[in-house]
């Protein structure tokens, strides 16, 4: 699939400046940038879908993890300390 991008002169200059002195062409730089942004957008979309699924589950079951329990768990793990995984608790919306 052939695609034509219309870039402003300022953006063309910025891209040229970034690739100058590298072994990468402006085309390769732009393809890489589009690929990277597509991957990030896909990850963001998956994250939102997972969050909505978790929300539906919490509303359906009435159970969720307490923020403070999760925060303490990850803080301990980040410090290299042993930690018990948080447990689901009943809550009210």
C-alpha positions in Angstrom: 0.0 0.0 0.0 1.5 3.3 -1.0 0.8 6.3 1.3 1.7 9.9 0.7 2.2 12.1 3.8 1.9 15.9 3.4 4.3 17.4 6.0 4.6 21.0 6.8 8.0 22.6 5.9 8.8 22.9 9.6 8.2 19.2 10.3 10.2 18.3 7.2 13.1 20.4 8.5 12.8 18.8 12.0 12.8 15.3 10.6 15.8 16.1 8.4 17.6 17.6 11.3 17.0 14.5 13.5 18.2 12.0 10.8 21.2 14.1 9.8 24.4 12.4 10.6 22.7 9.0 11.1 22.5 6.1 8.8 18.7 6.4 8.7 16.7 8.0 6.0 13.8 10.4 6.6 11.5 7.7 5.2 12.9 5.0 7.6 12.5 7.4 10.5 8.9 8.2 9.7 8.0 4.5 9.1 9.6 3.7 12.5 7.7 6.5 14.2 4.4 5.4 12.7 5.1 1.8 13.8 5.9 2.9 17.3 2.9 5.1 17.7 0.6 2.4 16.3 2.0 -0.1 18.9 1.4 2.5 21.7 -2.1 3.1 20.5 -2.8 -0.6 20.4 -1.5 -1.1 23.9 -3.6 1.9 25.1 -6.7 0.4 23.5 -6.0 -3.0 25.2 -5.4 -1.3 28.6 -8.7 0.5 28.3 -10.5 -2.7 27.3 -9.0 -4.5 30.3 -10.0 -1.7 32.6 -13.6 -1.7 31.4 -13.7 -5.5 31.7 -12.4 -5.3 35.3 -14.9 -2.6 36.1 -17.8 -4.7 34.8 -16.5 -7.6 36.8 -16.3 -5.5 40.0 -19.8 -4.1 39.5 -21.2 -7.6 38.8 -19.5 -9.3 41.8 -19.3 -6.4 44.2 -15.6 -7.3 44.8 -12.5 -5.3 44.1 -8.9 -4.8 45.4 -8.5 -2.0 47.9 -6.1 0.6 46.6 -4.1 0.8 49.8 -3.5 -3.0 49.7 -2.3 -2.9 46.1 -0.1 0.0 46.7 1.5 -1.6 49.8 2.0 -4.8 47.8 3.8 -3.2 44.9 5.8 -0.9 47.2 7.1 -4.0 49.1 7.9 -5.8 45.9 9.7 -2.8 44.4 11.8 -2.7 47.6 12.7 -6.4 47.1 10.7 -7.4 50.2 8.3 -10.4 50.4 4.7 -9.4 50.2 1.3 -11.2 50.3 -0.8 -10.6 47.3 -3.9 -8.4 48.0 -7.3 -10.1 48.3 -10.5 -9.2 46.7 -12.9 -7.4 49.1 -16.6 -6.6 49.1 -17.4 -2.9 48.4 -20.3 -0.7 47.7 -20.7 1.5 44.7 
